[in-house]
Amino acid sequence: MGIVLKAFDRSLRRIVAIKLLAPHLAGNGQARQRFVREGRAAAAISHEHVVTIHAVEESPPFLMMQYLHGETLEERIHRNGSLDVREAVRIALQIAQGLAAAHAQGVVHRDI
């Protein structure tokens, strides 16, 4: 639904992630409304395994989020090969805890 960019927030003087509505959806009013609504719902979640939303803007629609430095799970697997069972379980548990925090706020992640 969007693209994520690394940016610098000049007012707070920190690196952030900016999620923009995908260009092919920018002209779709329903997609814009859903993007903002989902951003606001995500901003209500406070958990160590859920990225923090700093701001939700309607025009143009974007989310300013906590920037997490590191590599994706896909990059890690390509670099090191398959995860051992213990590491896979640790990561799965963190994902489940983050999803549980979202569910407690009535948010269902659409991509899981």
PyMOL commands that place a pseudoatom at each C-alpha (Angstrom):
pseudoatom trace, name=CA, resn=MET, resi=1, chain=A, elem=C, hetatm=0, pos=[0.000, 0.000, 0.000]
pseudoatom trace, name=CA, resn=GLY, resi=2, chain=A, elem=C, hetatm=0, pos=[2.985, 2.281, 0.386]
pseudoatom trace, name=CA, resn=ILE, resi=3, chain=A, elem=C, hetatm=0, pos=[6.664, 2.916, 0.043]
pseudoatom trace, name=CA, resn=VAL, resi=4, chain=A, elem=C, hetatm=0, pos=[8.983, 3.592, 2.973]
pseudoatom trace, name=CA, resn=LEU, resi=5, chain=A, elem=C, hetatm=0, pos=[11.841, 6.081, 2.909]
pseudoatom trace, name=CA, resn=LYS, resi=6, chain=A, elem=C, hetatm=0, pos=[14.539, 6.985, 5.398]
pseudoatom trace, name=CA, resn=ALA, resi=7, chain=A, elem=C, hetatm=0, pos=[14.356, 10.673, 6.322]
pseudoatom trace, name=CA, resn=PHE, resi=8, chain=A, elem=C, hetatm=0, pos=[15.569, 13.263, 8.806]
pseudoatom trace, name=CA, resn=ASP, resi=9, chain=A, elem=C, hetatm=0, pos=[13.010, 15.048, 10.998]
pseudoatom trace, name=CA, resn=ARG, resi=10, chain=A, elem=C, hetatm=0, pos=[14.472, 18.547, 11.303]
pseudoatom trace, name=CA, resn=SER, resi=11, chain=A, elem=C, hetatm=0, pos=[12.187, 19.671, 14.123]
pseudoatom trace, name=CA, resn=LEU, resi=12, chain=A, elem=C, hetatm=0, pos=[13.050, 16.699, 16.369]
pseudoatom trace, name=CA, resn=ARG, resi=13, chain=A, elem=C, hetatm=0, pos=[16.537, 16.197, 14.894]
pseudoatom trace, name=CA, resn=ARG, resi=14, chain=A, elem=C, hetatm=0, pos=[16.313, 12.472, 14.399]
pseudoatom trace, name=CA, resn=ILE, resi=15, chain=A, elem=C, hetatm=0, pos=[16.232, 9.874, 11.663]
pseudoatom trace, name=CA, resn=VAL, resi=16, chain=A, elem=C, hetatm=0, pos=[12.725, 8.589, 10.920]
pseudoatom trace, name=CA, resn=ALA, resi=17, chain=A, elem=C, hetatm=0, pos=[10.970, 6.364, 8.412]
pseudoatom trace, name=CA, resn=ILE, resi=18, chain=A, elem=C, hetatm=0, pos=[8.353, 7.977, 6.196]
pseudoatom trace, name=CA, resn=LYS, resi=19, chain=A, elem=C, hetatm=0, pos=[5.666, 5.758, 4.679]
pseudoatom trace, name=CA, resn=LEU, resi=20, chain=A, elem=C, hetatm=0, pos=[3.976, 7.294, 1.655]
pseudoatom trace, name=CA, resn=LEU, resi=21, chain=A, elem=C, hetatm=0, pos=[0.873, 6.036, -0.067]
pseudoatom trace, name=CA, resn=ALA, resi=22, chain=A, elem=C, hetatm=0, pos=[1.898, 4.143, -3.206]
pseudoatom trace, name=CA, resn=PRO, resi=23, chain=A, elem=C, hetatm=0, pos=[1.779, 6.428, -6.268]
pseudoatom trace, name=CA, resn=HIS, resi=24, chain=A, elem=C, hetatm=0, pos=[-0.770, 4.243, -8.070]
pseudoatom trace, name=CA, resn=LEU, resi=25, chain=A, elem=C, hetatm=0, pos=[-3.154, 4.705, -5.090]
pseudoatom trace, name=CA, resn=ALA, resi=26, chain=A, elem=C, hetatm=0, pos=[-2.574, 8.421, -4.475]
pseudoatom trace, name=CA, resn=GLY, resi=27, chain=A, elem=C, hetatm=0, pos=[-5.553, 9.451, -6.624]
pseudoatom trace, name=CA, resn=ASN, resi=28, chain=A, elem=C, hetatm=0, pos=[-7.925, 6.959, -5.002]
pseudoatom trace, name=CA, resn=GLY, resi=29, chain=A, elem=C, hetatm=0, pos=[-9.937, 8.677, -2.251]
pseudoatom trace, name=CA, resn=GLN, resi=30, chain=A, elem=C, hetatm=0, pos=[-10.884, 5.413, -0.537]
pseudoatom trace, name=CA, resn=ALA, resi=31, chain=A, elem=C, hetatm=0, pos=[-7.254, 4.239, -0.475]
pseudoatom trace, name=CA, resn=ARG, resi=32, chain=A, elem=C, hetatm=0, pos=[-6.162, 7.586, 0.974]
pseudoatom trace, name=CA, resn=GLN, resi=33, chain=A, elem=C, hetatm=0, pos=[-8.797, 7.374, 3.718]
pseudoatom trace, name=CA, resn=ARG, resi=34, chain=A, elem=C, hetatm=0, pos=[-7.900, 3.758, 4.536]
pseudoatom trace, name=CA, resn=PHE, resi=35, chain=A, elem=C, hetatm=0, pos=[-4.171, 4.607, 4.680]
pseudoatom trace, name=CA, resn=VAL, resi=36, chain=A, elem=C, hetatm=0, pos=[-4.774, 7.438, 7.182]
pseudoatom trace, name=CA, resn=ARG, resi=37, chain=A, elem=C, hetatm=0, pos=[-7.267, 5.371, 9.208]
pseudoatom trace, name=CA, resn=GLU, resi=38, chain=A, elem=C, hetatm=0, pos=[-4.832, 2.456, 9.471]
pseudoatom trace, name=CA, resn=GLY, resi=39, chain=A, elem=C, hetatm=0, pos=[-2.021, 4.840, 10.427]
pseudoatom trace, name=CA, resn=ARG, resi=40, chain=A, elem=C, hetatm=0, pos=[-4.105, 6.275, 13.249]
pseudoatom trace, name=CA, resn=ALA, resi=41, chain=A, elem=C, hetatm=0, pos=[-5.011, 2.787, 14.460]
pseudoatom trace, name=CA, resn=ALA, resi=42, chain=A, elem=C, hetatm=0, pos=[-1.338, 1.758, 14.415]
pseudoatom trace, name=CA, resn=ALA, resi=43, chain=A, elem=C, hetatm=0, pos=[-0.411, 4.903, 16.360]
pseudoatom trace, name=CA, resn=ALA, resi=44, chain=A, elem=C, hetatm=0, pos=[-2.570, 3.659, 19.252]
pseudoatom trace, name=CA, resn=ILE, resi=45, chain=A, elem=C, hetatm=0, pos=[-0.376, 0.573, 19.696]
pseudoatom trace, name=CA, resn=SER, resi=46, chain=A, elem=C, hetatm=0, pos=[2.482, 0.834, 22.168]
pseudoatom trace, name=CA, resn=HIS, resi=47, chain=A, elem=C, hetatm=0, pos=[4.675, -2.271, 22.275]
pseudoatom trace, name=CA, resn=GLU, resi=48, chain=A, elem=C, hetatm=0, pos=[8.385, -3.027, 21.959]
pseudoatom trace, name=CA, resn=HIS, resi=49, chain=A, elem=C, hetatm=0, pos=[7.734, -5.249, 18.917]
pseudoatom trace, name=CA, resn=VAL, resi=50, chain=A, elem=C, hetatm=0, pos=[5.568, -2.727, 17.052]
pseudoatom trace, name=CA, resn=VAL, resi=51, chain=A, elem=C, hetatm=0, pos=[7.085, 0.278, 15.299]
pseudoatom trace, name=CA, resn=THR, resi=52, chain=A, elem=C, hetatm=0, pos=[6.095, 3.603, 16.879]
pseudoatom trace, name=CA, resn=ILE, resi=53, chain=A, elem=C, hetatm=0, pos=[4.074, 6.009, 14.736]
pseudoatom trace, name=CA, resn=HIS, resi=54, chain=A, elem=C, hetatm=0, pos=[5.138, 9.619, 15.366]
pseudoatom trace, name=CA, resn=ALA, resi=55, chain=A, elem=C, hetatm=0, pos=[2.720, 11.369, 12.993]
pseudoatom trace, name=CA, resn=VAL, resi=56, chain=A, elem=C, hetatm=0, pos=[-0.118, 10.707, 10.564]
pseudoatom trace, name=CA, resn=GLU, resi=57, chain=A, elem=C, hetatm=0, pos=[-0.799, 13.309, 7.874]
pseudoatom trace, name=CA, resn=GLU, resi=58, chain=A, elem=C, hetatm=0, pos=[-3.773, 13.435, 5.519]
pseudoatom trace, name=CA, resn=SER, resi=59, chain=A, elem=C, hetatm=0, pos=[-2.582, 15.704, 2.725]
pseudoatom trace, name=CA, resn=PRO, resi=60, chain=A, elem=C, hetatm=0, pos=[-0.463, 14.360, 1.254]
pseudoatom trace, name=CA, resn=PRO, resi=61, chain=A, elem=C, hetatm=0, pos=[-1.058, 11.110, 3.139]
pseudoatom trace, name=CA, resn=PHE, resi=62, chain=A, elem=C, hetatm=0, pos=[2.020, 9.859, 4.962]
pseudoatom trace, name=CA, resn=LEU, resi=63, chain=A, elem=C, hetatm=0, pos=[3.095, 8.284, 8.237]
pseudoatom trace, name=CA, resn=MET, resi=64, chain=A, elem=C, hetatm=0, pos=[6.204, 9.313, 10.145]
pseudoatom trace, name=CA, resn=MET, resi=65, chain=A, elem=C, hetatm=0, pos=[7.524, 6.326, 12.053]
pseudoatom trace, name=CA, resn=GLN, resi=66, chain=A, elem=C, hetatm=0, pos=[10.352, 5.177, 14.247]
pseudoatom trace, name=CA, resn=TYR, resi=67, chain=A, elem=C, hetatm=0, pos=[13.365, 4.268, 12.109]
pseudoatom trace, name=CA, resn=LEU, resi=68, chain=A, elem=C, hetatm=0, pos=[14.780, 0.824, 12.855]
pseudoatom trace, name=CA, resn=HIS, resi=69, chain=A, elem=C, hetatm=0, pos=[18.350, 0.294, 11.724]
pseudoatom trace, name=CA, resn=GLY, resi=70, chain=A, elem=C, hetatm=0, pos=[19.241, -3.172, 10.540]
pseudoatom trace, name=CA, resn=GLU, resi=71, chain=A, elem=C, hetatm=0, pos=[18.514, -5.755, 7.936]
pseudoatom trace, name=CA, resn=THR, resi=72, chain=A, elem=C, hetatm=0, pos=[15.331, -7.506, 6.907]
pseudoatom trace, name=CA, resn=LEU, resi=73, chain=A, elem=C, hetatm=0, pos=[14.721, -11.135, 7.767]
pseudoatom trace, name=CA, resn=GLU, resi=74, chain=A, elem=C, hetatm=0, pos=[15.032, -11.911, 4.051]
pseudoatom trace, name=CA, resn=GLU, resi=75, chain=A, elem=C, hetatm=0, pos=[18.466, -10.235, 3.917]
pseudoatom trace, name=CA, resn=ARG, resi=76, chain=A, elem=C, hetatm=0, pos=[19.604, -12.159, 6.980]
pseudoatom trace, name=CA, resn=ILE, resi=77, chain=A, elem=C, hetatm=0, pos=[18.535, -15.495, 5.521]
pseudoatom trace, name=CA, resn=HIS, resi=78, chain=A, elem=C, hetatm=0, pos=[20.287, -14.707, 2.220]
pseudoatom trace, name=CA, resn=ARG, resi=79, chain=A, elem=C, hetatm=0, pos=[23.456, -13.789, 4.135]
pseudoatom trace, name=CA, resn=ASN, resi=80, chain=A, elem=C, hetatm=0, pos=[23.522, -16.674, 6.651]
pseudoatom trace, name=CA, resn=GLY, resi=81, chain=A, elem=C, hetatm=0, pos=[21.171, -19.314, 5.276]
pseudoatom trace, name=CA, resn=SER, resi=82, chain=A, elem=C, hetatm=0, pos=[18.276, -20.829, 7.181]
pseudoatom trace, name=CA, resn=LEU, resi=83, chain=A, elem=C, hetatm=0, pos=[17.702, -19.841, 10.789]
pseudoatom trace, name=CA, resn=ASP, resi=84, chain=A, elem=C, hetatm=0, pos=[18.249, -22.433, 13.464]
pseudoatom trace, name=CA, resn=VAL, resi=85, chain=A, elem=C, hetatm=0, pos=[15.106, -23.538, 15.307]
pseudoatom trace, name=CA, resn=ARG, resi=86, chain=A, elem=C, hetatm=0, pos=[15.829, -21.510, 18.458]
pseudoatom trace, name=CA, resn=GLU, resi=87, chain=A, elem=C, hetatm=0, pos=[16.313, -18.265, 16.495]
pseudoatom trace, name=CA, resn=ALA, resi=88, chain=A, elem=C, hetatm=0, pos=[13.214, -18.894, 14.351]
pseudoatom trace, name=CA, resn=VAL, resi=89, chain=A, elem=C, hetatm=0, pos=[11.110, -19.465, 17.477]
pseudoatom trace, name=CA, resn=ARG, resi=90, chain=A, elem=C, hetatm=0, pos=[12.522, -16.303, 19.120]
pseudoatom trace, name=CA, resn=ILE, resi=91, chain=A, elem=C, hetatm=0, pos=[11.587, -14.196, 16.083]
pseudoatom trace, name=CA, resn=ALA, resi=92, chain=A, elem=C, hetatm=0, pos=[8.157, -15.838, 15.739]
pseudoatom trace, name=CA, resn=LEU, resi=93, chain=A, elem=C, hetatm=0, pos=[7.450, -15.135, 19.413]
pseudoatom trace, name=CA, resn=GLN, resi=94, chain=A, elem=C, hetatm=0, pos=[8.302, -11.446, 18.977]
pseudoatom trace, name=CA, resn=ILE, resi=95, chain=A, elem=C, hetatm=0, pos=[6.013, -11.253, 15.941]
pseudoatom trace, name=CA, resn=ALA, resi=96, chain=A, elem=C, hetatm=0, pos=[3.204, -12.943, 17.868]
pseudoatom trace, name=CA, resn=GLN, resi=97, chain=A, elem=C, hetatm=0, pos=[3.652, -10.552, 20.813]
pseudoatom trace, name=CA, resn=GLY, resi=98, chain=A, elem=C, hetatm=0, pos=[3.465, -7.532, 18.502]
pseudoatom trace, name=CA, resn=LEU, resi=99, chain=A, elem=C, hetatm=0, pos=[0.366, -8.912, 16.791]
pseudoatom trace, name=CA, resn=ALA, resi=100, chain=A, elem=C, hetatm=0, pos=[-1.252, -9.610, 20.173]
pseudoatom trace, name=CA, resn=ALA, resi=101, chain=A, elem=C, hetatm=0, pos=[-0.654, -5.973, 21.164]
pseudoatom trace, name=CA, resn=ALA, resi=102, chain=A, elem=C, hetatm=0, pos=[-2.284, -4.868, 17.910]
pseudoatom trace, name=CA, resn=HIS, resi=103, chain=A, elem=C, hetatm=0, pos=[-5.228, -7.226, 18.411]
pseudoatom trace, name=CA, resn=ALA, resi=104, chain=A, elem=C, hetatm=0, pos=[-5.713, -5.877, 21.942]
pseudoatom trace, name=CA, resn=GLN, resi=105, chain=A, elem=C, hetatm=0, pos=[-6.299, -2.472, 20.303]
pseudoatom trace, name=CA, resn=GLY, resi=106, chain=A, elem=C, hetatm=0, pos=[-8.726, -3.971, 17.766]
pseudoatom trace, name=CA, resn=VAL, resi=107, chain=A, elem=C, hetatm=0, pos=[-6.182, -3.814, 14.916]
pseudoatom trace, name=CA, resn=VAL, resi=108, chain=A, elem=C, hetatm=0, pos=[-5.797, -6.761, 12.545]
pseudoatom trace, name=CA, resn=HIS, resi=109, chain=A, elem=C, hetatm=0, pos=[-2.668, -6.646, 10.371]
pseudoatom trace, name=CA, resn=ARG, resi=110, chain=A, elem=C, hetatm=0, pos=[-3.775, -7.230, 6.778]
pseudoatom trace, name=CA, resn=ASP, resi=111, chain=A, elem=C, hetatm=0, pos=[-0.447, -8.599, 5.501]
pseudoatom trace, name=CA, resn=ILE, resi=112, chain=A, elem=C, hetatm=0, pos=[0.127, -11.420, 7.985]
for i in range(1, 112): cmd.bond("trace and resi %d" % i, "trace and resi %d" % (i + 1))
show_as sticks, trace
zoom trace
